[in-house]
Amino acid sequence: MKREMKRAVSPVITTVLLILLVIVLAAIIFLWAKGFNSEAISKSISGSEPRAISLVCDDVKLSATISGSDLSIVNQGNVPVYKVGIRSGNGAQSTITEKEINLGAGSTTVVSDVDTTGIDKIEVIPILLGQKEDNTYEQYSCPKDNWQVITI
């Protein structure tokens, strides 16, 4: 009679595989839970119910024009803008400068001394101020869909 040899996975390899499985599951849960952080920041507009700040960005409507070194920004939406990021550059190189402007709905402001030397475009990034659940405030930069681009 022939005796069949049954081979199994070594206990050391099994332990390593189980540890790797736990690490991968922990990473997936961590990344999933990290997504709730942005939802925890809310903003209310004109006394309405607070909404997730990422949804409020869709209501931001900025219009910007440049004349010499003066950047004129008009808030055409109904969302007050706390700051703007001014991203200027040419091709792969760009710099971002934040300016605190507190631009209310329907108001206009002029940012002076914008350096336009050697750049081909300026992007105006709306930055909102939202409230967290613990009643502290946090800045939120709107995504690229809400940026105002000026080609020079």
Secondary structure, 3 states (H helix, E strand, C coil): CCCCCCCCCCHHHHHHHHHHHHHHHHHHHHHHHHCHHHHCCEECCCCCCCEEHHHHHHHCCEEEEEECCEEEEEECCCCCEEEEEEEEEECCEEEEEEEEEEECCCCEEEECCCCCCCCCEEEEEEEEEEECCCCCEEEEECCHHHCEEEEC
